[in-house]
Amino acid sequence: MTKIIRFECPEYNFDHNPDLKKIGKIIDEKLYDNFADKEIILRCVQSGKHKSKQELIDHIINSGSDYYETDSDKAANMTDRKIDLYGYACTVGKTDIGFHMLEGFHLLKPKCLEKPQYSVDIWMIYDPEQLENVEYLHRRYNVIARDGYIFKDDGNKQKALIGLMIIN
């Protein structure tokens, strides 16, 4: 069963220059409160890039992933290997996870150049025992990447999704 965690973070808006370290700490606290010391695979998305936040949430809960089943929407288009999702492997409580993820969207190229900027407001927490890591050749950077995963039980992806944190 997927644990749903909804919370407010009024500091996370683009009307001013958001303090990503402070916002990251808020996210880290929620992660720690719910998944302390657990190994996880974390995937984050920006609902503002989707038609409807609630539809995206419903799709994630029902399918276990934010990916859709059309070829143009699959993660596999990024590489020559089958990839179900890209995520960050970590242990909750031992790293500055929130800021690390936020900087990838808001401080590092190419994502930081996107306009408008959207909040990273949906955080999917996966059980690493339910995913298999896939190394692949990253086409853009021509390096071996280790952030790709496939579901071990392709017919029941929802069991891999242990948590869903939603910033309202």
Buried (B, 14 or more C-beta within 10 A) or exposed (E): EBEEBEEEBEEBEEEEEBEBEEBBEBBBEBBBEBBEEBEBBBBBBBBEEBEEBEEBBEBBEEBBBBBEEEEEEBBBEBBEEEBBBBBBBBEBEEEBBBBBBBBBBBEEEEBEEEEEBBBBBBBBBBBBEBBEEBEBEBEEEEEEBEBBBBBBEEEEBBBBBBBBBBBE
